[in-house]
Amino acid sequence: MGFTGLPPELSLSICSELDEENLNILSIVSHDFNKLASDNEIWKQFALERWKDKQGIKKICEENRRFWSNSGTWKRVYSIVEREAQRTLWDVNDLVENSWTCTHNDNHWGTNQLVTFHPNGTYTQHHQAFFDRSYSWSIAGDGSISLNQKSYKSSRSPDWNLIIENDLLTFTSSGNESFRRKLKEFDSELIIEFGQCGNNHLR
């Protein structure tokens, strides 16, 4: 039974109306409430609704949910994605693994330019009308980024794009690869966690 003797279906319906904060509060009341507040379907619907306008997160979830039918797994997935979305300092993988575009803030170019960051500390701007040019990039110990020996600040847009910018240029990426990498790591953890029994939970 759920809330004060209510049928489980009704209890789950009530929980589905709660937000993240209240679900987490409910989960520490008792063991039974923890199980109820960690229901996989509730967190799945809650997460996918929140992420529906984010940068390809729903598609990435489709790629990495082989074991996510196990109890409490979607709550953990939600935590992983939301924690990654709060990160605003980029690392080498963020630059090298993702696709980037560069925009002149005064619209001097008239169009965005594709940019490729290379592992050797150089990046290439692919000029459509002219020629490709390569420049240097580096990330300091405190996470600050220098492009072509100029300082840039990093941030994340409301739809979770990665941004590197200064007064002149803005580099933008969907940043999908960082989410994909985190969820692949989680999938590997679940394989170890569930062992051979994991094959019974594929979906």
Buried (B, 14 or more C-beta within 10 A) or exposed (E): EBBEEEEEEEBBEEBBEBEBEEBBEBBEEEEEBBEBBBBBEBBBEBBBEBBEEBBBBBEBBEEBBBBBBBEBBBBBBBBBBEEBBEBEEBEEEBBBBBBBBBBBEEEEBEEBBBBBBEEEEEBBBBEEEEEEEEBEBEBEEEEEBEBBEEEBEBEBEEEBBBBBBBEEBBBBBBBBBBBBBBBEEBBEEBBEEBEEEBEEBEE
